[in-house]
Each structure stands twice: as C-alpha cells, then as structure tokens.
C-alpha cells in the first residue's frame, strides 16, 4: 500500500468501515511508515479532543427552553428534519422525549436500508436466498408484497450492480455552537473524482432537500470535495424514481442549517400541523395535530 492510499483510508479505518482487506493493509502499512503513523495519531488526537469538547458542552449549562428543559448541543440530521417539519415533534423527540412507537412504515424503511447496506458489502448476495425479513406478519399484512416491490425496485435500478465508495458513511459537522451528526446511505464515485450522494427513500412523499444539502456540506467541509463534483440524489424506491440536483453553494447551505439551529436555540417549539400529523408518533399527545386531522378528514 502506498502512503497516499493509506492516508485516504484513515478516516474510514477509524470509523471501522474500511473492510477487512483495507483494514489489514492499513495496519501493515502503519507498522512500517513513520509519516503515516504520525498522521494517524494526529487524526486520532483530533477526534479525542472533539469528543471531549462535545461531552463538556453537553454537560454544561447550555441552552434551555422557556420551561427550563435542556436543549442538546449534539443533534442528528434526522432531528433537524423533524424540527423543519414540526418543532413540537422535535421537542417531544429530543428535548423532552415521549414514548414512541415504530410503525410498519418506519420498520420497513429500516429493513430495506439494512438489506441494501448488506448488498453493498457483498453480504446481501450471499444471504439473499435464505434472508428473512425482521418484520411481524401484522406489519407485512398491511401492504402485501411491499418489501418485495421495494427490493425489486433497487435491483432494477442503476445502483444495483455498482459498489458504493462508502455505505452508511458517518460524519460529525460543527455548525455554530452545535454539532450535527449523520450517516449518508451511499456515496458512489472515485476518491478523487465526482461523487453522487444517494439517500434511499421508501415512502412516497417528497423529502426536504435540506437533508441532502447537509450531506453535501459534510462532503465539502470534512472530505474537501469541490461542490461542483457533488450530485445529490433521493432515490424513491416506492415509485422507482431518482431525483437529483447539483450541490449548491456551501455558504448558503450552512446558512440554512445555522438558521434551523438558531430557531432550535430559541427554546420555543410550537406545533406546525399538516398531513404528516397522520403518521406522527405523538398525535395522541398533540391537540393541535388531532384538530388539524379532524378538520381535514
């Protein structure tokens, strides 16, 4: 293994996502190369420092809601999407968590993501014949054949026979006083060439572009990709459709993310009812959501 190859793999090696062959080659190279070992130790030290900083921020006085509840400083990309859809849903998920029920749609989405990830690593092709679905009969009865249709949509897509550069790629992005974490479903391309960032969607509704733009921002700021080399794609398996867009200005995306985080920082979380109330885990607690559903039945 050459030094350039080793340095390009250090991030995924530390994340435990390098694969067995790459992991062994990186370990062997680090035993022989002082320069790459120094780079590895510096990267490890940076991560330890960041983790320590985040723990200190989380346990500090931090931000508070108007009712005195602590607002976490580390948020997931999905929690930002929750807030963009309905601040009250974010509140009941991240600030003052209430019990949640993972319904059939969410569990089918999780199962499909796991299946695609296994295929990306080669396991899916080995296990496919005997693979069992981790869903109850009641969940599958709600929409017979849905799992098979979603799988078939992927198998007939342009991604089926392509190995992603990264699958379930984790990141941690610092924006203002917050840290935003996430996992990118798949990145296709070459290390030094253009990348296509893909997020698998099992629902039929249009997704907020902010999620993909946040992933693109992570690629620009963490992995130093040029914005013009990034294509952002939602692949809607339920309707077998890829919706792509170029990466916009990182400054504009960062401003949008910062605006969302600033709104969270105010500590005010009013409900914004809409069609999503029908599948919200918290509609049993939310008078505003139930009223909207009754008025729009």
C-alpha positions as a printed NumPy array, in Angstrom:
array([[  0.   ,   0.   ,   0.   ],
       [  1.249,   3.493,  -0.912],
       [  1.201,   6.407,   1.52 ],
       [ -1.487,   8.278,  -0.454],
       [ -3.756,   5.231,  -0.365],
       [ -3.213,   4.794,   3.36 ],
       [ -3.913,   8.46 ,   4.139],
       [ -7.123,   8.37 ,   2.081],
       [ -8.332,   5.39 ,   4.127],
       [ -7.524,   6.669,   7.619],
       [-10.953,   8.247,   8.183],
       [-12.887,   5.104,   7.241],
       [-10.365,   2.961,   9.114],
       [-11.05 ,   4.889,  12.319],
       [-14.798,   4.616,  11.671],
       [-14.47 ,   0.818,  11.384],
       [-15.792,   0.917,   7.807],
       [-12.654,   0.145,   5.787],
       [-13.428,  -3.526,   5.177],
       [-11.256,  -6.445,   6.209],
       [ -8.757,  -6.271,   3.335],
       [ -8.22 ,  -2.497,   3.575],
       [ -8.026,  -2.694,   7.369],
       [ -5.257,  -5.275,   7.221],
       [ -3.323,  -3.275,   4.606],
       [ -3.61 ,  -0.046,   6.62 ],
       [ -2.412,  -1.797,   9.78 ],
       [  0.523,  -3.341,   7.938],
       [  1.477,  -0.009,   6.367],
       [  1.275,   1.873,   9.684],
       [  3.726,  -0.594,  11.232],
       [  6.302,   0.338,   8.572],
       [  5.681,   4.048,   7.825],
       [  6.506,   6.701,  10.439],
       [  4.906,   9.541,   8.438],
       [  1.553,   7.817,   8.064],
       [  1.674,   6.741,  11.696],
       [  2.123,  10.382,  12.712],
       [ -0.86 ,  11.376,  10.548],
       [ -2.923,   8.587,  12.116],
       [ -2.004,   9.684,  15.647],
       [ -2.83 ,  13.327,  14.845],
       [ -6.223,  12.352,  13.43 ],
       [ -6.941,  10.203,  16.481],
       [ -5.96 ,  13.056,  18.801],
       [ -8.281,  15.452,  16.94 ],
       [-11.18 ,  13.065,  17.365],
       [-10.499,  12.592,  21.053],
       [-10.336,  16.365,  21.509],
       [-13.615,  16.871,  19.642],
       [-15.35 ,  14.119,  21.644],
       [-14.113,  15.635,  24.908],
       [-15.303,  19.083,  23.83 ],
       [-18.749,  17.757,  22.928],
       [-19.113,  15.922,  26.246],
       [-18.187,  19.096,  28.115],
       [-20.691,  21.13 ,  26.118],
       [-23.427,  18.556,  26.691],
       [-22.937,  18.578,  30.463],
       [-22.559,  22.341,  30.743],
       [-25.423,  24.698,  31.473],
       [-26.062,  25.014,  27.757],
       [-29.265,  26.152,  26.117],
       [-32.628,  25.971,  27.848],
       [-36.221,  26.1  ,  26.68 ],
       [-38.668,  28.642,  28.112],
       [-39.745,  25.878,  30.532],
       [-36.18 ,  25.187,  31.64 ],
       [-35.575,  21.969,  29.658],
       [-32.039,  21.494,  28.377],
       [-31.58 ,  21.616,  24.596],
       [-28.912,  19.151,  23.413],
       [-25.893,  20.599,  21.639],
       [-25.354,  17.499,  19.507],
       [-28.164,  16.773,  17.053],
       [-28.71 ,  14.269,  14.284],
       [-29.545,  15.233,  10.718],
       [-32.904,  13.482,  11.119],
       [-33.721,  15.596,  14.18 ],
       [-33.113,  18.73 ,  12.111],
       [-35.623,  17.365,   9.58 ],
       [-38.068,  16.764,  12.446],
       [-37.708,  20.393,  13.508],
       [-38.131,  21.685,   9.952],
       [-41.374,  19.687,   9.663],
       [-42.76 ,  20.395,  13.138],
       [-40.854,  21.978,  16.062],
       [-43.157,  20.233,  18.541],
       [-42.232,  16.846,  17.112],
       [-38.57 ,  17.761,  17.613],
       [-39.34 ,  18.808,  21.204],
       [-41.023,  15.502,  22.041],
       [-38.21 ,  13.585,  20.34 ],
       [-35.035,  15.322,  21.539],
       [-35.802,  17.804,  24.341],
       [-38.462,  16.101,  26.444],
       [-38.721,  12.619,  24.884],
       [-42.068,  10.84 ,  24.977],
       [-42.62 ,   7.133,  24.244],
       [-42.543,   6.363,  20.535],
       [-43.98 ,   3.516,  18.509],
       [-42.028,   2.414,  15.471],
       [-44.808,   1.793,  12.998],
       [-44.758,  -0.525,   9.971],
       [-43.581,   2.156,   7.532],
       [-40.561,   3.032,   9.69 ],
       [-39.661,  -0.609,  10.289],
       [-39.942,  -1.49 ,   6.597],
       [-37.727,   1.506,   5.779],
       [-35.136,   0.332,   8.312],
       [-35.239,  -3.228,   6.947],
       [-34.74 ,  -2.058,   3.351],
       [-31.796,   0.146,   4.364],
       [-30.184,  -2.811,   6.151],
       [-30.703,  -5.026,   3.113],
       [-29.117,  -2.5  ,   0.719],
       [-26.192,  -1.996,   3.105],
       [-25.58 ,  -5.759,   3.227],
       [-25.607,  -5.903,  -0.561],
       [-23.092,  -3.053,  -0.703],
       [-20.694,  -5.076,   1.447],
       [-21.295,  -8.262,  -0.567],
       [-23.219,  -9.992,   2.206],
       [-26.6  ,  -9.491,   0.565],
       [-25.649, -11.567,  -2.47 ],
       [-24.564, -14.447,  -0.229],
       [-27.566, -14.309,   2.11 ],
       [-30.304, -13.37 ,  -0.328],
       [-31.728, -16.845,  -0.859],
       [-32.25 , -17.513,   2.847],
       [-32.614, -13.931,   4.052],
       [-35.517, -13.423,   6.427],
       [-37.371, -10.182,   6.982],
       [-37.316,  -8.825,  10.536],
       [-40.976,  -7.752,  10.464],
       [-44.116,  -9.135,  12.069],
       [-46.861, -10.74 ,   9.998],
       [-49.188,  -7.914,  11.045],
       [-46.804,  -5.33 ,   9.619],
       [-46.401,  -7.195,   6.348],
       [-50.164,  -7.798,   6.06 ],
       [-50.801,  -4.047,   5.935],
       [-49.333,  -3.842,   2.424],
       [-48.76 ,  -7.332,   0.968],
       [-45.706,  -7.596,  -1.26 ],
       [-44.314,  -4.18 ,  -0.347],
       [-40.924,  -5.499,   0.773],
       [-40.53 ,  -7.45 ,  -2.468],
       [-41.536,  -4.439,  -4.563],
       [-39.024,  -2.157,  -2.819],
       [-36.245,  -4.722,  -3.214],
       [-37.1  ,  -5.26 ,  -6.87 ],
       [-37.034,  -1.51 ,  -7.48 ],
       [-33.488,  -1.403,  -6.163],
       [-32.425,  -4.498,  -8.143],
       [-33.619,  -2.909, -11.399],
       [-32.08 ,   0.493, -10.631],
       [-28.77 ,   1.774, -11.947],
       [-27.259,   1.249,  -8.492],
       [-27.866,  -2.488,  -8.192],
       [-24.601,  -3.636,  -9.774],
       [-22.451,  -0.747,  -8.574],
       [-20.303,  -0.916,  -5.467],
       [-20.512,   2.331,  -3.488],
       [-17.353,   4.095,  -2.457],
       [-18.9  ,   4.389,   1.016],
       [-22.046,   2.923,   2.565],
       [-23.616,   4.293,   5.75 ],
       [-20.82 ,   6.881,   5.927],
       [-20.874,   8.63 ,   9.298],
       [-19.985,  12.29 ,   9.81 ],
       [-19.943,  14.928,  12.523],
       [-20.227,  18.545,  11.402],
       [-19.738,  21.563,  13.636],
       [-22.137,  24.444,  12.957],
       [-22.045,  27.366,  15.354],
       [-22.473,  26.106,  18.896],
       [-23.893,  22.767,  17.731],
       [-22.546,  19.506,  16.335],
       [-24.669,  17.782,  13.687],
       [-24.2  ,  14.063,  13.124],
       [-25.488,  11.862,  10.347],
       [-24.992,   8.815,   8.152],
       [-25.01 ,   9.022,   4.373],
       [-26.723,   5.975,   2.863],
       [-24.35 ,   5.664,  -0.094],
       [-21.65 ,   7.588,  -1.945],
       [-20.829,   6.488,  -5.5  ],
       [-17.727,   7.567,  -7.389],
       [-13.96 ,   7.525,  -7.084],
       [-11.953,   9.014,  -4.18 ],
       [-10.518,  11.798,  -6.338],
       [-13.404,  12.166,  -8.802],
       [-17.039,  13.282,  -8.792],
       [-19.338,  11.84 ,  -6.114],
       [-23.034,  11.048,  -6.168],
       [-24.578,  11.165,  -2.698],
       [-27.628,   8.906,  -2.519],
       [-30.319,   8.66 ,   0.15 ],
       [-32.798,   5.779,  -0.143],
       [-36.434,   6.685,   0.453],
       [-39.124,   4.041,   0.96 ],
       [-42.042,   6.464,   1.342],
       [-43.916,   8.225,  -1.44 ],
       [-43.784,  11.823,  -0.166],
       [-41.203,  14.307,  -1.403],
       [-38.297,  14.727,   1.02 ],
       [-36.842,  18.044,   2.17 ],
       [-33.743,  18.918,   0.064],
       [-32.043,  20.19 ,   3.245],
       [-31.106,  16.664,   4.296],
       [-29.13 ,  16.001,   1.098],
       [-27.667,  19.51 ,   1.167],
       [-26.434,  18.852,   4.705],
       [-24.766,  15.652,   3.468],
       [-23.183,  17.632,   0.651],
       [-21.915,  20.223,   3.123],
       [-20.284,  17.426,   5.129],
       [-18.538,  16.176,   1.979],
       [-17.239,  19.676,   1.243],
       [-16.09 ,  20.567,   4.739],
       [-14.911,  17.186,   6.037],
       [-13.688,  15.376,   2.92 ],
       [-12.761,  18.543,   0.985],
       [-14.805,  17.776,  -2.121],
       [-15.47 ,  20.592,  -4.572],
       [-19.199,  21.473,  -4.677],
       [-19.268,  21.129,  -8.462],
       [-18.143,  17.488,  -8.06 ],
       [-21.197,  16.569,  -5.981],
       [-24.578,  15.317,  -7.188],
       [-27.308,  14.889,  -4.568],
       [-29.914,  12.172,  -5.194],
       [-33.019,  10.973,  -3.43 ],
       [-33.951,   7.545,  -4.772],
       [-37.65 ,   6.854,  -4.154],
       [-37.902,   3.07 ,  -4.196],
       [-41.684,   3.03 ,  -3.875],
       [-42.046,   4.8  ,  -7.224],
       [-38.705,   3.714,  -8.739],
       [-37.56 ,   7.291,  -9.314],
       [-34.254,   9.084,  -8.813],
       [-34.486,  12.832,  -8.164],
       [-31.096,  14.522,  -8.448],
       [-29.782,  18.029,  -8.008],
       [-26.326,  19.609,  -8.059],
       [-24.757,  20.721,  -4.811],
       [-25.458,  24.395,  -4.275],
       [-23.328,  26.997,  -2.543],
       [-21.905,  25.575,   0.708],
       [-22.256,  29.032,   2.273],
       [-25.975,  29.118,   1.503],
       [-26.468,  25.569,   2.826],
       [-24.543,  26.355,   6.005],
       [-26.689,  29.489,   6.452],
       [-29.866,  27.38 ,   6.149],
       [-28.57 ,  24.856,   8.684],
       [-27.494,  27.658,  11.008],
       [-30.935,  29.242,  10.703],
       [-32.568,  25.945,  11.753],
       [-30.196,  25.575,  14.692],
       [-30.8  ,  29.182,  15.753],
       [-34.544,  28.502,  15.764],
       [-33.911,  25.467,  17.977],
       [-31.764,  27.624,  20.243],
       [-34.678,  29.971,  20.985],
       [-36.27 ,  27.214,  23.06 ],
       [-39.722,  27.775,  21.557],
       [-41.324,  24.734,  19.918],
       [-44.796,  25.423,  18.567],
       [-46.572,  22.719,  16.52 ],
       [-46.958,  23.185,  12.766],
       [-49.745,  20.774,  11.754],
       [-50.031,  19.22 ,   8.313],
       [-50.536,  15.925,   6.506],
       [-47.596,  14.465,   8.474],
       [-49.771,  14.522,  11.593],
       [-51.456,  11.374,  10.283],
       [-48.344,   9.275,  10.86 ],
       [-46.768,  11.251,  13.724],
       [-45.821,   9.122,  16.733],
       [-47.104,  11.86 ,  19.039],
       [-50.56 ,  12.617,  17.645],
       [-52.063,  11.054,  20.759],
       [-50.461,  13.838,  22.819],
       [-50.972,  16.716,  20.372],
       [-54.294,  18.531,  20.396],
       [-53.226,  20.789,  17.52 ],
       [-52.402,  17.807,  15.311],
       [-55.623,  15.976,  16.123],
       [-57.643,  19.122,  15.42 ],
       [-55.948,  19.534,  12.021],
       [-56.671,  15.912,  11.122],
       [-60.33 ,  16.302,  12.134],
       [-60.678,  19.478,  10.049],
       [-59.043,  17.884,   7.025],
       [-60.614,  14.428,   7.189]])
